[in-house]
Amino acid sequence: MERIKVHIAYDGTHFAGYQVQTSERTVQLVIEQALKKIHRDDIRIYSSGRTDSGVHALDQVIHFNTPLTLDCSAWHQALQTLLPSDVQVQRVEKVDEHFHARKSARGKVYRYAVLNQRHYDLFNRQYEWHVIKPIDLDLMRSAAEKIIGTHDFTPFSASKSNVTGDKTRTVNAIEIWEENGRIMFEVKGDGFLTHMVRIIVGTLVEIGLNKKASSCIDEAFATLDRQKVGMTAPSHGLFLWQVTY
């Protein structure tokens, strides 16, 4: 039995998220369907984590166990041939039995794109959040410093999150910069709760629009009250950028 690690990218526009759901098209479903055609049997895959409906990935990582003996280039070709055009195999590696796509991960990097101008970009509208009013980058950067570090991120988690137990996470860095009329956010951390990055971005954007004061972040960490922070940014501007091991 061999263990195969696969780096994949996907356009989340037409997926109901990563995880298999009843009667919904998901990333996990189409990959497992491809593997079933190769093996003529069900093969379970394990990922670094789930992404929500509409969220994209540049470098999602999965692994699976297989009784077949193929080299990495053969796996790459076989999978890509059977996968739909909105999923792309980036690379394939053979790993030892101790590797686990989720449990072995040491951190993740997410990026989020906000188009900050009057008119939306027709051909990129499914990959960025369009905000018309001017956003103050300095206000957002200053507020982001309050989020960096180890905290109980309960107020930055979806109210219907299925995560139980400790919600302490570490955000190592938040970078914010302008690029081609867009405001880019990069958030690095050891792990993320449901909607956590989107709530971070939504909160920072509301602060940059002067809809909220940066003190809302301090109040949220003190009270663990979700209502203290800002909105959940739309899913389609979010990319899982990298998983580190």
BANUVEX-21276 format. One record per residue (C-alpha): residue number from 1; residue in three letters; x negated, y, z negated. Coordinates in Angstrom, 2 decimals, m for minus. Each point is the difference from the previous one (the first is absolute). Layout:
<node><num>NUM</num><residuo>Ala</residuo><xx>X</xx><yy>Y</yy><zz>Z</zz></node>
...
This chain:
<node><num>1</num><residuo>Met</residuo><xx>0.00</xx><yy>0.00</yy><zz>0.00</zz></node>
<node><num>2</num><residuo>Glu</residuo><xx>m1.39</xx><yy>3.41</yy><zz>0.98</zz></node>
<node><num>3</num><residuo>Arg</residuo><xx>0.93</xx><yy>3.44</yy><zz>m1.26</zz></node>
<node><num>4</num><residuo>Ile</residuo><xx>0.33</xx><yy>2.71</yy><zz>2.65</zz></node>
<node><num>5</num><residuo>Lys</residuo><xx>m0.13</xx><yy>3.75</yy><zz>m0.69</zz></node>
<node><num>6</num><residuo>Val</residuo><xx>1.58</xx><yy>2.27</yy><zz>2.61</zz></node>
<node><num>7</num><residuo>His</residuo><xx>m0.13</xx><yy>3.79</yy><zz>0.24</zz></node>
<node><num>8</num><residuo>Ile</residuo><xx>3.09</xx><yy>1.30</yy><zz>1.79</zz></node>
<node><num>9</num><residuo>Ala</residuo><xx>1.44</xx><yy>3.35</yy><zz>1.07</zz></node>
<node><num>10</num><residuo>Tyr</residuo><xx>3.67</xx><yy>0.66</yy><zz>0.62</zz></node>
<node><num>11</num><residuo>Asp</residuo><xx>2.42</xx><yy>2.70</yy><zz>1.01</zz></node>
<node><num>12</num><residuo>Gly</residuo><xx>2.64</xx><yy>m0.11</yy><zz>m2.72</zz></node>
<node><num>13</num><residuo>Thr</residuo><xx>2.68</xx><yy>1.84</yy><zz>2.00</zz></node>
<node><num>14</num><residuo>His</residuo><xx>2.06</xx><yy>m3.06</yy><zz>0.88</zz></node>
<node><num>15</num><residuo>Phe</residuo><xx>m0.77</xx><yy>m2.09</yy><zz>m3.08</zz></node>
<node><num>16</num><residuo>Ala</residuo><xx>2.10</xx><yy>m0.19</yy><zz>m3.17</zz></node>
<node><num>17</num><residuo>Gly</residuo><xx>m3.24</xx><yy>0.00</yy><zz>m1.99</zz></node>
<node><num>18</num><residuo>Tyr</residuo><xx>m2.66</xx><yy>m2.66</yy><zz>m0.45</zz></node>
<node><num>19</num><residuo>Gln</residuo><xx>1.70</xx><yy>m2.64</yy><zz>m2.17</zz></node>
<node><num>20</num><residuo>Val</residuo><xx>2.40</xx><yy>m2.60</yy><zz>1.41</zz></node>
<node><num>21</num><residuo>Gln</residuo><xx>3.65</xx><yy>0.98</yy><zz>m0.45</zz></node>
<node><num>22</num><residuo>Thr</residuo><xx>3.24</xx><yy>m1.71</yy><zz>0.92</zz></node>
<node><num>23</num><residuo>Ser</residuo><xx>1.00</xx><yy>0.84</yy><zz>3.60</zz></node>
<node><num>24</num><residuo>Glu</residuo><xx>m2.60</xx><yy>2.78</yy><zz>0.32</zz></node>
<node><num>25</num><residuo>Arg</residuo><xx>m3.04</xx><yy>0.32</yy><zz>2.26</zz></node>
<node><num>26</num><residuo>Thr</residuo><xx>m3.09</xx><yy>0.30</yy><zz>m2.19</zz></node>
<node><num>27</num><residuo>Val</residuo><xx>m3.75</xx><yy>m0.20</yy><zz>0.50</zz></node>
<node><num>28</num><residuo>Gln</residuo><xx>m0.33</xx><yy>m3.15</yy><zz>m2.10</zz></node>
<node><num>29</num><residuo>Leu</residuo><xx>2.78</xx><yy>m1.65</yy><zz>1.99</zz></node>
<node><num>30</num><residuo>Val</residuo><xx>m1.55</xx><yy>0.54</yy><zz>3.45</zz></node>
<node><num>31</num><residuo>Ile</residuo><xx>m3.44</xx><yy>m1.18</yy><zz>m1.16</zz></node>
<node><num>32</num><residuo>Glu</residuo><xx>1.39</xx><yy>m3.13</yy><zz>m1.63</zz></node>
<node><num>33</num><residuo>Gln</residuo><xx>2.03</xx><yy>m0.69</yy><zz>3.14</zz></node>
<node><num>34</num><residuo>Ala</residuo><xx>m3.19</xx><yy>0.21</yy><zz>2.06</zz></node>
<node><num>35</num><residuo>Leu</residuo><xx>m1.82</xx><yy>m2.36</yy><zz>m2.36</zz></node>
<node><num>36</num><residuo>Lys</residuo><xx>2.90</xx><yy>m2.46</yy><zz>0.11</zz></node>
<node><num>37</num><residuo>Lys</residuo><xx>m0.32</xx><yy>m0.19</yy><zz>3.79</zz></node>
<node><num>38</num><residuo>Ile</residuo><xx>m3.72</xx><yy>m0.72</yy><zz>m0.35</zz></node>
<node><num>39</num><residuo>His</residuo><xx>0.37</xx><yy>m2.61</yy><zz>m2.78</zz></node>
<node><num>40</num><residuo>Arg</residuo><xx>3.48</xx><yy>m1.33</yy><zz>0.82</zz></node>
<node><num>41</num><residuo>Asp</residuo><xx>0.62</xx><yy>0.37</yy><zz>m3.71</zz></node>
<node><num>42</num><residuo>Asp</residuo><xx>0.66</xx><yy>2.77</yy><zz>m2.53</zz></node>
<node><num>43</num><residuo>Ile</residuo><xx>m3.09</xx><yy>1.91</yy><zz>m1.13</zz></node>
<node><num>44</num><residuo>Arg</residuo><xx>0.21</xx><yy>2.51</yy><zz>m2.86</zz></node>
<node><num>45</num><residuo>Ile</residuo><xx>m2.05</xx><yy>3.19</yy><zz>0.21</zz></node>
<node><num>46</num><residuo>Tyr</residuo><xx>m1.15</xx><yy>2.21</yy><zz>m2.86</zz></node>
<node><num>47</num><residuo>Ser</residuo><xx>m0.64</xx><yy>3.72</yy><zz>0.40</zz></node>
<node><num>48</num><residuo>Ser</residuo><xx>m1.88</xx><yy>2.71</yy><zz>m1.88</zz></node>
<node><num>49</num><residuo>Gly</residuo><xx>3.40</xx><yy>1.48</yy><zz>m0.84</zz></node>
<node><num>50</num><residuo>Arg</residuo><xx>3.35</xx><yy>1.02</yy><zz>1.40</zz></node>
<node><num>51</num><residuo>Thr</residuo><xx>0.80</xx><yy>3.04</yy><zz>2.09</zz></node>
<node><num>52</num><residuo>Asp</residuo><xx>3.45</xx><yy>1.58</yy><zz>0.18</zz></node>
<node><num>53</num><residuo>Ser</residuo><xx>2.27</xx><yy>0.24</yy><zz>3.00</zz></node>
<node><num>54</num><residuo>Gly</residuo><xx>m1.49</xx><yy>2.45</yy><zz>2.50</zz></node>
<node><num>55</num><residuo>Val</residuo><xx>m3.49</xx><yy>0.03</yy><zz>m1.56</zz></node>
<node><num>56</num><residuo>His</residuo><xx>m2.92</xx><yy>m0.73</yy><zz>2.33</zz></node>
<node><num>57</num><residuo>Ala</residuo><xx>m3.30</xx><yy>m1.77</yy><zz>m0.57</zz></node>
<node><num>58</num><residuo>Leu</residuo><xx>m3.39</xx><yy>0.48</yy><zz>1.58</zz></node>
<node><num>59</num><residuo>Asp</residuo><xx>m1.65</xx><yy>m2.72</yy><zz>m2.07</zz></node>
<node><num>60</num><residuo>Gln</residuo><xx>2.33</xx><yy>m2.35</yy><zz>m1.85</zz></node>
<node><num>61</num><residuo>Val</residuo><xx>m1.65</xx><yy>m3.24</yy><zz>m1.15</zz></node>
<node><num>62</num><residuo>Ile</residuo><xx>1.60</xx><yy>m3.44</yy><zz>m0.16</zz></node>
<node><num>63</num><residuo>His</residuo><xx>m1.23</xx><yy>m3.53</yy><zz>m0.59</zz></node>
<node><num>64</num><residuo>Phe</residuo><xx>1.37</xx><yy>m3.48</yy><zz>0.58</zz></node>
<node><num>65</num><residuo>Asn</residuo><xx>m1.11</xx><yy>m3.60</yy><zz>m0.38</zz></node>
<node><num>66</num><residuo>Thr</residuo><xx>m0.11</xx><yy>m2.25</yy><zz>3.03</zz></node>
<node><num>67</num><residuo>Pro</residuo><xx>m0.84</xx><yy>m3.64</yy><zz>0.81</zz></node>
<node><num>68</num><residuo>Leu</residuo><xx>m1.11</xx><yy>1.06</yy><zz>3.48</zz></node>
<node><num>69</num><residuo>Thr</residuo><xx>m3.63</xx><yy>0.52</yy><zz>0.94</zz></node>
<node><num>70</num><residuo>Leu</residuo><xx>m0.34</xx><yy>2.96</yy><zz>2.35</zz></node>
<node><num>71</num><residuo>Asp</residuo><xx>m2.68</xx><yy>2.63</yy><zz>0.26</zz></node>
<node><num>72</num><residuo>Cys</residuo><xx>0.82</xx><yy>3.62</yy><zz>m0.81</zz></node>
<node><num>73</num><residuo>Ser</residuo><xx>0.24</xx><yy>1.11</yy><zz>3.62</zz></node>
<node><num>74</num><residuo>Ala</residuo><xx>2.49</xx><yy>m2.80</yy><zz>0.73</zz></node>
<node><num>75</num><residuo>Trp</residuo><xx>2.13</xx><yy>1.04</yy><zz>m2.98</zz></node>
<node><num>76</num><residuo>His</residuo><xx>m0.13</xx><yy>3.61</yy><zz>1.16</zz></node>
<node><num>77</num><residuo>Gln</residuo><xx>1.16</xx><yy>m0.88</yy><zz>3.50</zz></node>
<node><num>78</num><residuo>Ala</residuo><xx>2.66</xx><yy>m2.47</yy><zz>m1.10</zz></node>
<node><num>79</num><residuo>Leu</residuo><xx>1.56</xx><yy>2.40</yy><zz>m2.51</zz></node>
<node><num>80</num><residuo>Gln</residuo><xx>m0.10</xx><yy>3.05</yy><zz>2.26</zz></node>
<node><num>81</num><residuo>Thr</residuo><xx>1.58</xx><yy>m1.95</yy><zz>2.85</zz></node>
<node><num>82</num><residuo>Leu</residuo><xx>2.96</xx><yy>m0.97</yy><zz>m2.19</zz></node>
<node><num>83</num><residuo>Leu</residuo><xx>0.46</xx><yy>3.23</yy><zz>m1.93</zz></node>
<node><num>84</num><residuo>Pro</residuo><xx>2.22</xx><yy>2.87</yy><zz>1.22</zz></node>
<node><num>85</num><residuo>Ser</residuo><xx>m1.59</xx><yy>3.11</yy><zz>1.47</zz></node>
<node><num>86</num><residuo>Asp</residuo><xx>0.49</xx><yy>2.04</yy><zz>m3.19</zz></node>
<node><num>87</num><residuo>Val</residuo><xx>m2.37</xx><yy>m2.28</yy><zz>m1.96</zz></node>
<node><num>88</num><residuo>Gln</residuo><xx>m3.69</xx><yy>m0.15</yy><zz>0.88</zz></node>
<node><num>89</num><residuo>Val</residuo><xx>m2.65</xx><yy>m2.38</yy><zz>m1.29</zz></node>
<node><num>90</num><residuo>Gln</residuo><xx>m3.07</xx><yy>2.03</yy><zz>m0.94</zz></node>
<node><num>91</num><residuo>Arg</residuo><xx>m2.35</xx><yy>m2.80</yy><zz>m1.02</zz></node>
<node><num>92</num><residuo>Val</residuo><xx>m0.01</xx><yy>m3.52</yy><zz>m1.41</zz></node>
<node><num>93</num><residuo>Glu</residuo><xx>m2.37</xx><yy>m1.51</yy><zz>m2.57</zz></node>
<node><num>94</num><residuo>Lys</residuo><xx>m0.37</xx><yy>m3.33</yy><zz>m1.75</zz></node>
<node><num>95</num><residuo>Val</residuo><xx>m0.19</xx><yy>0.36</yy><zz>m3.78</zz></node>
<node><num>96</num><residuo>Asp</residuo><xx>m0.44</xx><yy>m2.34</yy><zz>m2.94</zz></node>
<node><num>97</num><residuo>Glu</residuo><xx>2.84</xx><yy>m1.32</yy><zz>m2.10</zz></node>
<node><num>98</num><residuo>His</residuo><xx>m0.53</xx><yy>2.64</yy><zz>m2.69</zz></node>
<node><num>99</num><residuo>Phe</residuo><xx>0.96</xx><yy>2.89</yy><zz>2.27</zz></node>
<node><num>100</num><residuo>His</residuo><xx>3.54</xx><yy>1.34</yy><zz>m0.40</zz></node>
<node><num>101</num><residuo>Ala</residuo><xx>1.26</xx><yy>2.92</yy><zz>2.09</zz></node>
<node><num>102</num><residuo>Arg</residuo><xx>1.76</xx><yy>1.60</yy><zz>m2.98</zz></node>
<node><num>103</num><residuo>Lys</residuo><xx>m1.83</xx><yy>m1.24</yy><zz>m3.08</zz></node>
<node><num>104</num><residuo>Ser</residuo><xx>m3.48</xx><yy>0.60</yy><zz>1.44</zz></node>
<node><num>105</num><residuo>Ala</residuo><xx>0.76</xx><yy>3.56</yy><zz>1.13</zz></node>
<node><num>106</num><residuo>Arg</residuo><xx>m1.89</xx><yy>2.68</yy><zz>m1.94</zz></node>
<node><num>107</num><residuo>Gly</residuo><xx>1.76</xx><yy>3.04</yy><zz>1.42</zz></node>
<node><num>108</num><residuo>Lys</residuo><xx>2.04</xx><yy>1.55</yy><zz>2.78</zz></node>
<node><num>109</num><residuo>Val</residuo><xx>m0.08</xx><yy>3.13</yy><zz>2.07</zz></node>
<node><num>110</num><residuo>Tyr</residuo><xx>3.19</xx><yy>1.59</yy><zz>1.35</zz></node>
<node><num>111</num><residuo>Arg</residuo><xx>0.33</xx><yy>2.92</yy><zz>2.38</zz></node>
<node><num>112</num><residuo>Tyr</residuo><xx>3.02</xx><yy>2.19</yy><zz>0.58</zz></node>
<node><num>113</num><residuo>Ala</residuo><xx>0.59</xx><yy>2.51</yy><zz>2.82</zz></node>
<node><num>114</num><residuo>Val</residuo><xx>2.10</xx><yy>3.17</yy><zz>m0.23</zz></node>
<node><num>115</num><residuo>Leu</residuo><xx>0.56</xx><yy>2.08</yy><zz>3.12</zz></node>
<node><num>116</num><residuo>Asn</residuo><xx>0.22</xx><yy>3.56</yy><zz>m1.30</zz></node>
<node><num>117</num><residuo>Gln</residuo><xx>1.30</xx><yy>2.16</yy><zz>2.84</zz></node>
<node><num>118</num><residuo>Arg</residuo><xx>3.30</xx><yy>1.25</yy><zz>1.39</zz></node>
<node><num>119</num><residuo>His</residuo><xx>0.57</xx><yy>m2.64</yy><zz>2.69</zz></node>
<node><num>120</num><residuo>Tyr</residuo><xx>m0.28</xx><yy>m3.74</yy><zz>m0.45</zz></node>
<node><num>121</num><residuo>Asp</residuo><xx>m2.27</xx><yy>m2.14</yy><zz>2.15</zz></node>
<node><num>122</num><residuo>Leu</residuo><xx>2.32</xx><yy>m2.16</yy><zz>2.12</zz></node>
<node><num>123</num><residuo>Phe</residuo><xx>m2.50</xx><yy>m2.79</yy><zz>0.55</zz></node>
<node><num>124</num><residuo>Asn</residuo><xx>m1.30</xx><yy>m0.20</yy><zz>m3.57</zz></node>
<node><num>125</num><residuo>Arg</residuo><xx>3.24</xx><yy>0.54</yy><zz>m1.89</zz></node>
<node><num>126</num><residuo>Gln</residuo><xx>0.02</xx><yy>m3.61</yy><zz>m1.25</zz></node>
<node><num>127</num><residuo>Tyr</residuo><xx>m3.47</xx><yy>0.37</yy><zz>m1.54</zz></node>
<node><num>128</num><residuo>Glu</residuo><xx>0.17</xx><yy>3.30</yy><zz>m1.90</zz></node>
<node><num>129</num><residuo>Trp</residuo><xx>2.29</xx><yy>2.04</yy><zz>m2.22</zz></node>
<node><num>130</num><residuo>His</residuo><xx>1.02</xx><yy>3.28</yy><zz>1.63</zz></node>
<node><num>131</num><residuo>Val</residuo><xx>0.08</xx><yy>2.92</yy><zz>m2.46</zz></node>
<node><num>132</num><residuo>Ile</residuo><xx>0.73</xx><yy>3.43</yy><zz>1.54</zz></node>
<node><num>133</num><residuo>Lys</residuo><xx>m0.78</xx><yy>2.44</yy><zz>m2.84</zz></node>
<node><num>134</num><residuo>Pro</residuo><xx>m3.67</xx><yy>0.85</yy><zz>m0.72</zz></node>
<node><num>135</num><residuo>Ile</residuo><xx>m1.63</xx><yy>m2.20</yy><zz>m2.63</zz></node>
<node><num>136</num><residuo>Asp</residuo><xx>m2.68</xx><yy>1.36</yy><zz>m2.34</zz></node>
<node><num>137</num><residuo>Leu</residuo><xx>m2.93</xx><yy>m2.43</yy><zz>0.06</zz></node>
<node><num>138</num><residuo>Asp</residuo><xx>m1.78</xx><yy>1.62</yy><zz>m2.94</zz></node>
<node><num>139</num><residuo>Leu</residuo><xx>3.05</xx><yy>m0.49</yy><zz>m2.24</zz></node>
<node><num>140</num><residuo>Met</residuo><xx>0.21</xx><yy>m3.66</yy><zz>1.03</zz></node>
<node><num>141</num><residuo>Arg</residuo><xx>m3.71</xx><yy>m0.64</yy><zz>m0.51</zz></node>
<node><num>142</num><residuo>Ser</residuo><xx>0.10</xx><yy>1.51</yy><zz>m3.47</zz></node>
<node><num>143</num><residuo>Ala</residuo><xx>3.08</xx><yy>m2.06</yy><zz>m0.92</zz></node>
<node><num>144</num><residuo>Ala</residuo><xx>m1.57</xx><yy>m3.18</yy><zz>1.40</zz></node>
<node><num>145</num><residuo>Glu</residuo><xx>m2.76</xx><yy>0.25</yy><zz>m2.61</zz></node>
<node><num>146</num><residuo>Lys</residuo><xx>2.64</xx><yy>m0.65</yy><zz>m2.66</zz></node>
<node><num>147</num><residuo>Ile</residuo><xx>0.91</xx><yy>m3.31</yy><zz>1.63</zz></node>
<node><num>148</num><residuo>Ile</residuo><xx>m3.54</xx><yy>m1.34</yy><zz>0.39</zz></node>
<node><num>149</num><residuo>Gly</residuo><xx>m0.99</xx><yy>m2.37</yy><zz>m2.79</zz></node>
<node><num>150</num><residuo>Thr</residuo><xx>1.57</xx><yy>m2.83</yy><zz>m1.99</zz></node>
<node><num>151</num><residuo>His</residuo><xx>3.62</xx><yy>0.59</yy><zz>m1.01</zz></node>
<node><num>152</num><residuo>Asp</residuo><xx>3.30</xx><yy>m1.75</yy><zz>m0.58</zz></node>
<node><num>153</num><residuo>Phe</residuo><xx>1.48</xx><yy>0.73</yy><zz>3.45</zz></node>
<node><num>154</num><residuo>Thr</residuo><xx>3.58</xx><yy>m0.86</yy><zz>m0.96</zz></node>
<node><num>155</num><residuo>Pro</residuo><xx>1.27</xx><yy>3.47</yy><zz>1.12</zz></node>
<node><num>156</num><residuo>Phe</residuo><xx>m1.66</xx><yy>m0.57</yy><zz>3.39</zz></node>
<node><num>157</num><residuo>Ser</residuo><xx>1.73</xx><yy>m3.34</yy><zz>0.51</zz></node>
<node><num>158</num><residuo>Ala</residuo><xx>3.31</xx><yy>m0.81</yy><zz>1.68</zz></node>
<node><num>159</num><residuo>Ser</residuo><xx>2.81</xx><yy>m0.21</yy><zz>m2.53</zz></node>
<node><num>160</num><residuo>Lys</residuo><xx>1.01</xx><yy>m3.37</yy><zz>1.46</zz></node>
<node><num>161</num><residuo>Ser</residuo><xx>m3.55</xx><yy>m1.36</yy><zz>0.03</zz></node>
<node><num>162</num><residuo>Asn</residuo><xx>m0.35</xx><yy>m3.74</yy><zz>m0.57</zz></node>
<node><num>163</num><residuo>Val</residuo><xx>m3.32</xx><yy>0.53</yy><zz>m1.80</zz></node>
<node><num>164</num><residuo>Thr</residuo><xx>0.28</xx><yy>m1.02</yy><zz>m3.63</zz></node>
<node><num>165</num><residuo>Gly</residuo><xx>m2.42</xx><yy>0.52</yy><zz>m2.86</zz></node>
<node><num>166</num><residuo>Asp</residuo><xx>m2.90</xx><yy>2.42</yy><zz>m0.05</zz></node>
<node><num>167</num><residuo>Lys</residuo><xx>0.17</xx><yy>2.76</yy><zz>2.60</zz></node>
<node><num>168</num><residuo>Thr</residuo><xx>m3.42</xx><yy>1.43</yy><zz>m0.74</zz></node>
<node><num>169</num><residuo>Arg</residuo><xx>m1.99</xx><yy>0.60</yy><zz>3.15</zz></node>
<node><num>170</num><residuo>Thr</residuo><xx>m3.13</xx><yy>1.92</yy><zz>0.95</zz></node>
<node><num>171</num><residuo>Val</residuo><xx>m0.04</xx><yy>2.54</yy><zz>2.82</zz></node>
<node><num>172</num><residuo>Asn</residuo><xx>m3.66</xx><yy>0.53</yy><zz>0.89</zz></node>
<node><num>173</num><residuo>Ala</residuo><xx>0.38</xx><yy>2.84</yy><zz>2.49</zz></node>
<node><num>174</num><residuo>Ile</residuo><xx>2.51</xx><yy>2.12</yy><zz>1.90</zz></node>
<node><num>175</num><residuo>Glu</residuo><xx>m1.32</xx><yy>1.85</yy><zz>3.02</zz></node>
<node><num>176</num><residuo>Ile</residuo><xx>2.08</xx><yy>2.60</yy><zz>1.88</zz></node>
<node><num>177</num><residuo>Trp</residuo><xx>m1.10</xx><yy>1.62</yy><zz>3.25</zz></node>
<node><num>178</num><residuo>Glu</residuo><xx>1.31</xx><yy>1.58</yy><zz>3.21</zz></node>
<node><num>179</num><residuo>Glu</residuo><xx>m0.40</xx><yy>m1.74</yy><zz>3.33</zz></node>
<node><num>180</num><residuo>Asn</residuo><xx>1.60</xx><yy>1.00</yy><zz>3.33</zz></node>
<node><num>181</num><residuo>Gly</residuo><xx>2.89</xx><yy>1.87</yy><zz>m1.60</zz></node>
<node><num>182</num><residuo>Arg</residuo><xx>0.55</xx><yy>m2.77</yy><zz>m2.51</zz></node>
<node><num>183</num><residuo>Ile</residuo><xx>m0.62</xx><yy>m0.24</yy><zz>m3.71</zz></node>
<node><num>184</num><residuo>Met</residuo><xx>m1.61</xx><yy>m3.33</yy><zz>m0.80</zz></node>
<node><num>185</num><residuo>Phe</residuo><xx>0.08</xx><yy>m1.67</yy><zz>m3.41</zz></node>
<node><num>186</num><residuo>Glu</residuo><xx>m2.31</xx><yy>m2.85</yy><zz>m0.97</zz></node>
<node><num>187</num><residuo>Val</residuo><xx>0.67</xx><yy>m1.79</yy><zz>m3.29</zz></node>
<node><num>188</num><residuo>Lys</residuo><xx>m2.44</xx><yy>m2.58</yy><zz>m1.38</zz></node>
<node><num>189</num><residuo>Gly</residuo><xx>0.74</xx><yy>m2.22</yy><zz>m2.98</zz></node>
<node><num>190</num><residuo>Asp</residuo><xx>m0.28</xx><yy>m3.40</yy><zz>m1.58</zz></node>
<node><num>191</num><residuo>Gly</residuo><xx>3.66</xx><yy>m0.79</yy><zz>0.68</zz></node>
<node><num>192</num><residuo>Phe</residuo><xx>3.32</xx><yy>1.67</yy><zz>0.64</zz></node>
<node><num>193</num><residuo>Leu</residuo><xx>3.57</xx><yy>m0.34</yy><zz>m1.23</zz></node>
<node><num>194</num><residuo>Thr</residuo><xx>3.06</xx><yy>m0.02</yy><zz>2.27</zz></node>
<node><num>195</num><residuo>His</residuo><xx>0.28</xx><yy>3.41</yy><zz>1.76</zz></node>
<node><num>196</num><residuo>Met</residuo><xx>m2.89</xx><yy>1.34</yy><zz>m2.10</zz></node>
<node><num>197</num><residuo>Val</residuo><xx>m1.96</xx><yy>1.58</yy><zz>2.86</zz></node>
<node><num>198</num><residuo>Arg</residuo><xx>3.16</xx><yy>1.41</yy><zz>1.56</zz></node>
<node><num>199</num><residuo>Ile</residuo><xx>1.05</xx><yy>1.60</yy><zz>m3.30</zz></node>
<node><num>200</num><residuo>Ile</residuo><xx>m3.49</xx><yy>1.44</yy><zz>m0.47</zz></node>
<node><num>201</num><residuo>Val</residuo><xx>0.14</xx><yy>1.54</yy><zz>3.48</zz></node>
<node><num>202</num><residuo>Gly</residuo><xx>3.59</xx><yy>1.20</yy><zz>m0.43</zz></node>
<node><num>203</num><residuo>Thr</residuo><xx>m0.88</xx><yy>1.65</yy><zz>m3.31</zz></node>
<node><num>204</num><residuo>Leu</residuo><xx>m3.10</xx><yy>1.70</yy><zz>1.39</zz></node>
<node><num>205</num><residuo>Val</residuo><xx>1.90</xx><yy>1.29</yy><zz>3.03</zz></node>
<node><num>206</num><residuo>Glu</residuo><xx>2.73</xx><yy>1.46</yy><zz>m2.22</zz></node>
<node><num>207</num><residuo>Ile</residuo><xx>m2.72</xx><yy>1.70</yy><zz>m2.07</zz></node>
<node><num>208</num><residuo>Gly</residuo><xx>m1.60</xx><yy>1.30</yy><zz>3.22</zz></node>
<node><num>209</num><residuo>Leu</residuo><xx>3.39</xx><yy>1.40</yy><zz>1.03</zz></node>
<node><num>210</num><residuo>Asn</residuo><xx>0.39</xx><yy>1.68</yy><zz>m3.42</zz></node>
<node><num>211</num><residuo>Lys</residuo><xx>3.05</xx><yy>m2.13</yy><zz>m0.72</zz></node>
<node><num>212</num><residuo>Lys</residuo><xx>m1.66</xx><yy>m1.47</yy><zz>m3.08</zz></node>
<node><num>213</num><residuo>Ala</residuo><xx>m2.71</xx><yy>1.13</yy><zz>m2.40</zz></node>
<node><num>214</num><residuo>Ser</residuo><xx>m3.08</xx><yy>m2.19</yy><zz>m0.41</zz></node>
<node><num>215</num><residuo>Ser</residuo><xx>0.87</xx><yy>m0.28</yy><zz>m3.71</zz></node>
<node><num>216</num><residuo>Cys</residuo><xx>2.72</xx><yy>m2.47</yy><zz>1.03</zz></node>
<node><num>217</num><residuo>Ile</residuo><xx>m2.76</xx><yy>m2.61</yy><zz>0.30</zz></node>
<node><num>218</num><residuo>Asp</residuo><xx>m1.15</xx><yy>0.51</yy><zz>m3.59</zz></node>
<node><num>219</num><residuo>Glu</residuo><xx>3.61</xx><yy>m0.15</yy><zz>m1.17</zz></node>
<node><num>220</num><residuo>Ala</residuo><xx>0.60</xx><yy>m3.20</yy><zz>1.97</zz></node>
<node><num>221</num><residuo>Phe</residuo><xx>m2.99</xx><yy>m1.80</yy><zz>m1.51</zz></node>
<node><num>222</num><residuo>Ala</residuo><xx>1.02</xx><yy>1.21</yy><zz>m3.48</zz></node>
<node><num>223</num><residuo>Thr</residuo><xx>3.63</xx><yy>m1.10</yy><zz>0.28</zz></node>
<node><num>224</num><residuo>Leu</residuo><xx>m0.23</xx><yy>m2.77</yy><zz>2.67</zz></node>
<node><num>225</num><residuo>Asp</residuo><xx>3.08</xx><yy>1.62</yy><zz>1.54</zz></node>
<node><num>226</num><residuo>Arg</residuo><xx>0.36</xx><yy>m0.56</yy><zz>3.76</zz></node>
<node><num>227</num><residuo>Gln</residuo><xx>2.20</xx><yy>3.10</yy><zz>0.27</zz></node>
<node><num>228</num><residuo>Lys</residuo><xx>m2.89</xx><yy>2.27</yy><zz>m0.97</zz></node>
<node><num>229</num><residuo>Val</residuo><xx>m1.91</xx><yy>m0.57</yy><zz>3.24</zz></node>
<node><num>230</num><residuo>Gly</residuo><xx>0.95</xx><yy>0.51</yy><zz>3.63</zz></node>
<node><num>231</num><residuo>Met</residuo><xx>1.71</xx><yy>m1.85</yy><zz>2.80</zz></node>
<node><num>232</num><residuo>Thr</residuo><xx>m1.06</xx><yy>m3.25</yy><zz>1.60</zz></node>
<node><num>233</num><residuo>Ala</residuo><xx>m1.63</xx><yy>0.94</yy><zz>3.31</zz></node>
<node><num>234</num><residuo>Pro</residuo><xx>1.43</xx><yy>m1.79</yy><zz>3.07</zz></node>
<node><num>235</num><residuo>Ser</residuo><xx>m1.51</xx><yy>m3.40</yy><zz>0.68</zz></node>
<node><num>236</num><residuo>His</residuo><xx>m0.96</xx><yy>0.58</yy><zz>3.63</zz></node>
<node><num>237</num><residuo>Gly</residuo><xx>m2.89</xx><yy>2.36</yy><zz>m0.82</zz></node>
<node><num>238</num><residuo>Leu</residuo><xx>m1.80</xx><yy>m2.60</yy><zz>m2.13</zz></node>
<node><num>239</num><residuo>Phe</residuo><xx>m2.82</xx><yy>m2.32</yy><zz>1.11</zz></node>
<node><num>240</num><residuo>Leu</residuo><xx>m1.73</xx><yy>m2.75</yy><zz>m1.97</zz></node>
<node><num>241</num><residuo>Trp</residuo><xx>m3.47</xx><yy>1.03</yy><zz>1.15</zz></node>
<node><num>242</num><residuo>Gln</residuo><xx>m2.39</xx><yy>m2.44</yy><zz>m1.66</zz></node>
<node><num>243</num><residuo>Val</residuo><xx>m0.18</xx><yy>m2.77</yy><zz>m2.59</zz></node>
<node><num>244</num><residuo>Thr</residuo><xx>m3.31</xx><yy>m0.39</yy><zz>m1.80</zz></node>
<node><num>245</num><residuo>Tyr</residuo><xx>m1.43</xx><yy>m3.21</yy><zz>m1.45</zz></node>
